[in-house]
Amino acid sequence: MIDLTMNETQLARTVERCRERNIVIPTFEQMRDPSKTPDKIKDELKDIELWDVVPQNLFRITWKNVPTDKGGLFRPLPNYMEIPPELTGVEARIIALVGKWFPTGAHKVGAAFGCLAPPLVTGQFDPTMHKAVWPSTGNYCRGGAYDASILACDSVAILPEEMSQERFDWLKTVASEIIKTPGSESNVKEIYDKVAELKATRDNVFIFNQFAEFGNYLWHYDITGHAMQEVLDKELGNDAYQGVCLTTGSAGTIGSGDFMKQAYPTSKIAAGEAVQCPTLWLNGYGAHRIEGIGDKHVPWIHNVRNTDQIIAIDDNDSMNLIRLFNEDAGRKYLVNDIGASESFVSQLPLLGISSVANLLMAIKFAKYYELTKNDVVLTVFTDSMDMYQSRLKEARETHGTYTEKDSVKDYHRHLMGQKTDAMIELGHYDRKRVHHLKYFTWIEQQGFDLDELNAQWYDYPRYWENIQQTTPKIDKLIGEFNEKVGLI
């Protein structure tokens, strides 16, 4: 649950810090509808770059930024794109929200803000005293360090040592401390061990654990969910919305599926992971290369009982397709031989590695359910290739120059060759089997409350609805906080 207990002593210091730093906190309502941003802040944003570490950019934590690097305000609709059938091989319409146009270039800055806002405006987190600790596999700690830097607060970013170099390079500009833990994407236990060590040895750390913080879930339920609904309101017409397909890391983004299923009760929620680390699919484990997903456990905030399908993606498919989509020979092949438009192919760098995995999930989902041209599937492109140019360089060094022959192979094998393997449609006890995996991480290892774990399953859906209904309470607290700061 989200704790809204007040600490008035610490709150007074936080209010003063925000007054000194010219910080106004956006509400969830303003992130859903940024046209409600104060006019003064809108005027100031016209001269500010998207990634600038300045307070005004908190109001750019929204899906509706004008897609430009500097000076942009807001669009009436979220940033999204539809993938043409030349690149999916299915008749169904696949539509994706685009995450590149957030500060930091990834939607995780929103999840980090969702975790930060409640303790900030209640005084539980004091930026004048605490160091903010962001356990992550990459983009979340980038977003958290970004948010905390605006507060002039020291941040500790914890992430696996094998994540892309771009993540580390950018973190050096905002985080006061970067801790590299052993392993790769799926080595989250090692991150938790480091968090436990910090808590035991330091008295000034405040942990923002995205895997357990319901602010992450709530931000996506409310902000991403509404964004998806607005896209469907524009695009659906007489077509049928069938479901959302999302690879899971912290299981924050998949919270949007709960919102969408309430709006479209017959729709489905598909959770994805890597074949190489099939925790949800087979209770399995392993290392993989789809950065940002598949963390070898079931996050505390994953509403497993509302999940309908598990789809596993081969990381070889994602890693080969980022070359097809980003190398000159690949793009030429897609335009000249496959018939994709140049304007669309020029947008393919909007898909980072996990975004490609999300696209492949949607293709497999459409094939499994035999969807037609009158069906719509949603997904999210969480970040872009801005964070993975080093992976392209590594591929060139390992496999050589990318050629037309490589393009033909990758298009047909890794894109058109998607099948309905490595998938499971979940029944009641399949869901319960996945839910039970939470016990070993959260009860045995992390000491969470067993009664709450049982409530997630047996007090369903009320447990989750109570969290979903927290937004107005948080917005009220944010409004009161801003009044105390006195800048608007």
N, C-alpha and C positions, 0 to 999 in steps of 0.2 A: 504494500500500500504506500501511498505518498503521504509522508509526515508533514503536517502544516503547523506543528507546535511552534509558538513564538518564543524567541529569545530577545527580549527588548534591549538588553545591555549591548549585545553584539549588533543588533539591528541599528542602533544609534550610530555606531562607528561605520557601518556599511552605508548608511544614508549619507554621512559626511563624505566618505570616499567617493560616492557617486556624484555628489554635488561638486566636489573638487575636480573630478574628471569629466564633468559635463555629460553624465550618463543618464539617459532615459531608457527604461526597460520596456520593450514592446510586449503587448499582450498577445495571447493566442489569437484573439479576434483580429488583431492587426496583422499577424502573420498569415492568417487565412485571407484577409482582405487588406492588403497594404495600402489601398487608396485611403484608408483611415489613419495613415501616418500623419503626424502633425506637420503643417505646412512649413514651419521653420526647418524641420529636418529634411523635408523634400527639397527645399531650396539648397541646403548645404550639400546634399547628395549629388547635385549636378556637377560638382567639381571634385568628386571623390572616386577613386578607383575601387573596383569590386572587392579586391583582396586587402585594401588598406586596413590597418589595425586601428580603427577609430570608432568611437561610440555610435556614430550615425549608422554605421554598417550593421548594427544589430537589427535594424529595420529591414535589411536585405536578407534576413533569414526567412525566406519565403520562396515558394515555387514560381512566383510571378515577376521576377526581375526581368527587365528588358535585357535581352542577350547581348550585352556589350561589356567591354572591360572597364569603361570609365563613364561616369556621368549619367548612367541609365536610371530611370525611375521604374515604374511598374506597369505590367500588362494586365488587361482584364482577365486573361486566362493563364493558367500555368504553362510553363515551357514543356512541350511534348512533341513527339514525332510518331508517324505511322510507318511501319516497315513494309515495303512493297513485296508482293508475292514472289518477285524474281529472287529475292534474298531469303525468303522463308520456305518456299516450296509447298505452302499450304494456302488454301483459299481463305481461311479465317483472317480477319483483320487483327493485327497485333499492334497495339498502341502503347507507347512508353512515355512516362514522365522523364524529363531530362534534368539531371542533377548538376551539370557543369556550372550553371549560372548562379550558384550560391557562393558567398565568400568562402575561400579555401578550395573552391572547385568541386565540392562534394556535399551531398545532402546531410552528411553526418554532423555538420555544424548545427543543424536543427536539433538532432537527437541530443547533442551535448548541451544545447541551451535548455531543452526540456528537462534535463537532469539538474542543471544549474539553477534555474529560475526559482523553484519552490524553496530550497534552503537559503537562497540569497535574500528573497523578499520576506522571509520569516526570521532572519537573523541567525539561523542555525550555522550557516557558512559566513565567516567573517574574512573578507579579502585582505584586511589589515593585519590579520593574525595567521590565518591558515595558508598552507600550501595546497593547491588543488591537484589531486592525483587522478590521472586519466588512464586506467588500464584499457588496452586497446590492441587491435591488430593493424592499426594504421590511421584511417581517416577520422575515427572518433577522437583519438588523442590530438590530432591536428585541429579539429573543430573545438575541442575543449580548451586547448592551449590558446587558441585564437580568442575565444570568449573571455578567458581569464586575463589575457594580456590587456584587453580593453579596461579591465578593472584594476590594472597595475598590480596584479596578483601573481606570485610565483607559481609556476606549474611544473609538475613532474609527469612526463610522458613515459609510459611503460609499453613497450611493444617488442615483438620477436625480432631478433637480429637479422633474419633473412628476408624482411620486408623490403620493398623497392627503395633504392637509394634516394629517389625524389622525396619520399616521406621524411627521411632523416635530414636531408638538406634543408627542407623548409622548416622543420621543427626547430632547427638550430637558431632560427630567426625569432622565435616566439617563446619557446619553452626554456625555463631556467635550468632544467635538468632532464636529461634523456637517459632512460635505463633500458638497455637491450637485454632481453631474456633469451635463453637458448631456444633454437628451433625456428619453425616457420609458422605459417598461418594457423595450423591446427594445434599449436602448443600453448593453449590458454592456461592449463594447470600451472605452468611455470610462471605465468603472469600473476595468477592468484597467490602463488607462493611468495612472490616479491611484494605484493600488496600486504600480505600478512606480516612480512618482515618489517616493512615500513611502519605499519600500525604498532608493532611491538617495540620499535626502537626510536620512534619520533612522536612527540606529543603535539605537533602542529600540522598534521596532515589531515585532509578531508578527502575521503575516497568517493569518487563519482564512478561507480561500477555500472557501465552500460548494460551488462548482462543481467543485472538484478534491479536496476533503477527503473521504476515504472514511469518516470518522467520521459524516458526514451519511448516506451510503448505509447504513452498518452500523446506525445508530440506527433507521432505518425498516425495514430488513430484519428486525431482531430485535424491536423494540418494536411498530411499526405492523403488521408481519406477524403477530406473535402475537395482537395485538388483533383483526385481521380473522378469524383462525382461530377465536378464542373466540366472536365474533359468529356465525359460521357454525355452530359447534357448537350454539349455542342456537337458531338460526333455520332451518337447512337442512332438517332432517327428511328426507323422501324426495325433496326437490327436488334439482336439479343446479346446482352452482356453475360458471358459464361463464367468468368472467373479471373483471379489475379495470380500470377506466378512469380515468386520471389525466393531467391536463394537466401538462406538465413545465416547470419553471423551472430549478432546479439539478439536477433528476433525482434528488433524494433520496427523495421519497415513493414514486416508482415502484420503488425497491428492495424495497418490500414485495411487489411482484408476483413477484420472484424467490423469496421465501419461499413465497408462495401456490402458485406453479407446482410447487415441490418437494412441497408437501402435496397438490396436485390437479394431476397431470401433464398432464391434457387441457385445463386452463384456459388462457386467453389473457391477454396483457398489452397494453393499448392505451395509446399515448402521444398526448397531445393538445397542440395549439397553436392560435394564432389564424390564421384565414384570411388576415388582413391581414399576417401575418409567417410565411409557410409554409416555414420552414427545413427541417424534417424531411420535409414532404410534397413540396415542389418545389425544394429547395435555394434557397429564396427569402429575402426580407428585407422589412422594412417596420416601421412603427409601429402600435401597437394599444393598446386600453384595458383589457385583462383583466389587472389588476395582479397580479403574482406569477408569471406564466408567460411562455413564449415569448420567450427572451432572445437570439434571433438567432444561436445557435451550439449545438453539441452538447456538453453538459458532459462533462468527463473521466470522471465517475463513472457515466455512463449505460451500463448493460449492454445495448447495442444488439442484440447477437446473440440476446438473449432476448426482444426486443420483437416482437409479432406484428402489430400494426396501428397506423396513424397516423390520427388523426381531427382535422380542423381545424374550429374553431368560429368563427362570425362574431361579432366583438365587439359588433355591433349587437344581436344576440340577448341577450347577457348584460346589456348596459346597459339595454335596455328591460325585461327581466324583473326587474331589481332594483326597478324602479318598480312593476310589477305585484305583486310580493311584499311591498312595503313601504309603498305608499301606501294610504290608507284606502279609496279607490274600488276599487283593485285587490283588496284583501282581501275587501271586501263582494261583489264580483263572483264571486270564487272560491267563497265560501260560498253565496251566494243563487242564483247561476245555474249554477255548475258542480257544486255539491254536495259540495265539500270540507268536511271538518269544521272547526268553529271552532278546536278544540284543535290541529289540525294547522297550520292557516293561521297561528295565533299563533306557531308555531315557525319560520316562513319567514325571519325576520331572522337565524337561525343560518347562513344562506347568504350569504357575501360574494360578490364579483364572480367570482373564480375558482372558487368552489364552484358557482355557477350553471353555469359552463362545464363543470365536471366532471359535473354532472347531465345537461347536454345531450349530452355524450360518451356517457354510459351509455344514453341514449335512442337515439342513433344506432347504437350498438353492438347494442342489442337489436333494432332494426329490420333492421340489416344481416344478422344471423344468424338472423332470424325466430324469436326466442325466444318461449317460451310462459309460461303462468302457473306452470309447474313449473321455471322457470329463475331463477337468482339472479345479479345483477351487483353488484359492489361498487365504491364510490368513496369519496372523502374530501371533507368540507366543511372546508377548511383553516382558514378564519377566518370571522367573522361581519360583519354590516353595521355593527358598532361602528366599524370603520375606514373607512367609506365614507359617512357621513352628509353629508360635504361634496359627494360626487358626486351625491347626491339633490338637494341644494340647488342645485347647478349645473344639473341637469336641469330643475328647476322654473323657474329664472331664464331658461333658454334656450327651453324648450318650453311653459311655462305650467303651470297647475294640471292635475293628473292627473284624468281623468274616466272615467265608465263606458265611453264610446266608446273611449278609449285602452285600457282593460282588455280589451275585446272584441278589439280589433286585436292587442294584444300577446299575448294568450293563444293566439289562433288562428295568427297569423303566426310568432311567435318561439318558441312552445312546441309546440303541436300540429303546426306546419308543418315540424318537423325532418325532413330527408330523409337519404338515404344518399349524399349528395354530399360532396366534399372528404374522401374517405377512401381509404386504400390498405391492402390486406392484404399484408403483407411476405413475399416469398420470400427465399431465401438471399442473392441478389445485391442485392435491395432493401435488406436490412439492411446489407450491406457498403457500399453506396453511402452510407448515413447514417453508418456508422462512419467512413468516409473523411473526412467533414467535420471530424472531430476534428483531423485533421492540420494544417489551416490555422490554427485557433485555438491548439492546444496545442503543436505542434512548431514551426511557423514563428514564431508570435507570442510564445508564453510559454516556449519553450525546454525543453519537457518531453522525456523520453527516448523516442526512436522505438522502441526495442526493447520498451519497456513497452506502447506503443500496439499493437504487433503482438501482444504476449502477450495483451492483452485479447481479441483476435479468435482467434488461432491456438492459444493455450493455454487453450482453452475446454472445459469449464467450470472447470478447476482454478484458473485465475487468480482467478475470482470466489469460488470455494469457500474459497480461502485467506483471503480477507477475511472471509467469513461466519463462519469458525471462530475469529476473533480475540476474540470476546466473552468467553469464559472467561478469557483472558489479561488482558484489561482489567479484568474484575471482580476478579481476584486482586490486581492492582496497586492498584485502588481500596481493597480491603480492607486491604492492607498500609499504604497511605497513611493511612487512617482510624485504624489502630492507632498510627501514629507521632504523629498529632495528639492522640490520647488522650482524646477526648470521649465515646466510647461503649465 
